[in-house]
Amino acid sequence: RMCINVEHSWGDGPIPAHVMESTVPQESSKPALYDDKGDCNWMSDRDQKFLEHKMKTIPSPWQLDWHLNSVVKEAIKSSLEALKKAKSEAKWNLIVFDDYGKDFITRQGKMSPDAFIQMVIQAAYFR
C-alpha cells in the first residue's frame, strides 16, 4: 500500500507523479503477490526461479563514451545550476501513518482519500 500527496502545481507534482507512474504498475503487475488488504505475500517458488533466471541473463553494464562540444557542456552546466536552485527551494516531508488507511476514509468518512487529505492540510493551515 502506498499513497502520495503533493501540491497541485506544475513544479511540485510531476516528479512524484512520474515516480508513482513507474512504481505502481511494477508493484501491482502481479496481483497474486498481494492479499486482499494490499499487503505483500511471500514470492512464490515459480516467481523466485523466474527472478533468478532473469538476473543471470541481464548483461553487465558498460561505460558510455560521451563526446560533448563546448555549447552542450555550457548548457549542461547552466541546467545543473538551475536544478540546484530549484532543489534548494523544494520542500519534502515524509510521514509514516499506520493508524488507518484508505478503506477507513472511504467507508467511515464517506469521502475520497484525496478530499480527506486536502481537508487535513487546510485544517492544519488554519490552526
C-alpha positions in Angstrom: 0.0 0.0 0.0 1.3 3.4 -0.8 0.0 6.9 -1.4 1.4 10.3 -2.2 0.1 13.8 -1.9 1.7 16.8 -3.4 0.8 20.4 -4.1 -1.1 20.6 -7.4 1.3 22.9 -9.2 3.4 22.5 -12.3 6.7 22.3 -10.4 5.8 20.1 -7.4 3.6 17.4 -8.8 5.4 16.0 -11.9 8.4 14.3 -10.2 6.5 12.3 -7.6 3.8 11.6 -10.2 6.4 10.1 -12.5 7.8 8.0 -9.6 4.3 6.7 -8.9 3.6 6.0 -12.6 6.7 3.9 -12.7 6.5 2.2 -9.3 2.8 1.4 -9.0 2.5 -0.7 -12.2 5.7 -2.5 -11.4 4.5 -3.3 -7.9 1.0 -4.3 -8.9 1.7 -6.2 -12.0 1.5 -9.5 -10.1 -1.7 -9.2 -8.0 -1.2 -12.7 -6.7 1.7 -11.3 -4.7 -0.7 -9.2 -2.6 -3.5 -10.2 -0.2 -6.9 -8.5 0.0 -5.6 -5.8 2.3 -2.8 -4.9 -0.2 -0.1 -6.5 2.0 2.7 -8.3 0.1 2.7 -12.1 0.2 5.9 -14.0 0.0 7.2 -14.6 -3.5 6.2 -18.0 -5.0 8.8 -20.6 -5.9 7.9 -20.1 -9.6 8.4 -16.3 -9.3 11.7 -16.8 -7.4 13.1 -19.1 -10.1 12.0 -16.6 -12.8 13.7 -13.8 -11.0 16.9 -15.8 -10.6 16.9 -16.7 -14.3 16.3 -13.0 -15.3 19.2 -11.9 -13.0 21.6 -14.3 -14.8 20.6 -13.2 -18.3 20.9 -9.4 -17.7 24.0 -8.1 -19.4 26.7 -6.4 -17.4 26.7 -2.6 -17.6 29.3 -0.8 -19.6 30.6 2.8 -19.6 29.3 5.1 -22.2 31.7 7.3 -24.0 30.4 10.8 -24.5 31.8 13.4 -26.9 30.3 16.8 -26.0 31.2 20.2 -27.5 31.5 23.4 -25.5 27.9 24.5 -26.3 26.5 21.3 -24.9 28.8 21.4 -21.9 27.7 25.0 -21.1 24.0 24.1 -21.4 24.5 21.2 -19.0 26.3 23.5 -16.6 23.6 26.1 -16.6 20.9 23.4 -16.3 22.7 21.9 -13.3 22.8 25.3 -11.6 19.0 25.9 -12.3 18.3 22.4 -10.9 20.3 23.0 -7.8 18.4 26.3 -7.2 15.0 24.6 -7.7 16.1 21.7 -5.5 17.1 24.0 -2.7 13.6 25.6 -2.8 11.7 22.3 -2.8 10.2 21.0 0.5 9.7 17.3 1.1 8.2 15.7 4.2 7.7 12.0 4.8 5.2 11.0 7.4 4.6 7.3 8.3 1.0 6.9 9.4 -0.4 3.4 10.2 -3.4 4.2 12.3 -5.9 3.8 9.4 -5.9 4.0 5.7 -8.0 4.4 2.5 -10.6 1.9 3.5 -11.4 3.7 6.7 -11.6 7.1 5.0 -14.0 5.8 2.2 -16.2 3.7 4.5 -16.3 5.7 7.7 -15.6 9.2 6.4 -17.6 8.6 3.2 -15.2 10.7 1.1 -12.3 10.2 -1.2 -8.8 9.9 0.3 -7.7 13.0 -1.8 -10.6 15.1 -0.4 -9.7 13.9 3.1 -6.0 14.9 2.8 -6.9 18.2 1.3 -9.2 18.9 4.3 -6.5 17.8 6.7 -4.0 20.2 5.1 -6.5 23.1 5.2 -7.3 22.4 8.9 -3.7 22.3 9.8 -3.0 25.5 7.9 -5.8 27.4 9.7 -4.9 26.2 13.1 
